[in-house]
Amino acid sequence: MGGFVGRDYYLSGQGVSRAYDPDRLAAQVLAALAADKPLLVVPAQARMAWRFARLAPGLMDRMSRRFVDQQRARLTATDDEPSRR
């Protein structure tokens, strides 16, 4: 839609240059199922965020809201820029 690529926006907002490899994820999911693990949180960055959220949910909520507000402001600023030709 209008040159907006959600995947790229999400990755850059998270500070990630490459998405998690789907084959690697599939292998980890199958291994977790075989080991009867009830929960799999990958990649490591997501696992750290999940653990932090479990430890301090209120703080993580505030940080998440701040992140979303910053991303919205960045998107709005990009939309307001005049087109360069």
Contacts in CASP RR format, 6 or more apart in sequence:
PFRMAT RR
TARGET T0000
AUTHOR 0000-0000-0000
METHOD contacts of the structure
MODEL  1
MGGFVGRDYYLSGQGVSRAYDPDRLAAQVLAALAADKPLLVVPAQARMAW
RFARLAPGLMDRMSRRFVDQQRARLTATDDEPSRR
7 19 0 8 1.000
9 71 0 8 1.000
9 75 0 8 1.000
11 17 0 8 1.000
11 18 0 8 1.000
11 19 0 8 1.000
13 71 0 8 1.000
14 45 0 8 1.000
16 45 0 8 1.000
20 42 0 8 1.000
20 43 0 8 1.000
25 42 0 8 1.000
28 40 0 8 1.000
28 42 0 8 1.000
29 40 0 8 1.000
32 39 0 8 1.000
32 40 0 8 1.000
41 47 0 8 1.000
41 50 0 8 1.000
49 60 0 8 1.000
52 59 0 8 1.000
52 60 0 8 1.000
53 60 0 8 1.000
END
